[in-house]
Amino acid sequence: MNQLFNVEGMTCGHCEKAVTKALMTLDPHAQITIDRSQNKVQVDSEQPREKLMKAIVDEGYRVQA
């Protein structure tokens, strides 16, 4: 299932890696695309949206629902 998140607080490549790692820990098969300039994180995963959102929030980023 392809899901799009608006993520605030990603300012650098390290931020992108942190978000990617958090999502990949939850779902190692997830396909993740990040557009930091647009604050967008696109995730293709079978995990529920709430779990994906929690993984991002637990890394310290705000997700606009």
Number of C-alpha atoms within 10 A of each C-alpha: 10 12 14 15 19 16 22 16 12 22 11 10 10 10 16 16 13 16 24 20 16 18 25 17 12 14 15 11 12 19 14 17 14 19 13 18 9 11 15 17 20 16 21 15 20 13 14 10 16 9 12 21 19 16 20 21 16 12 14 15 18 17 17 9 9
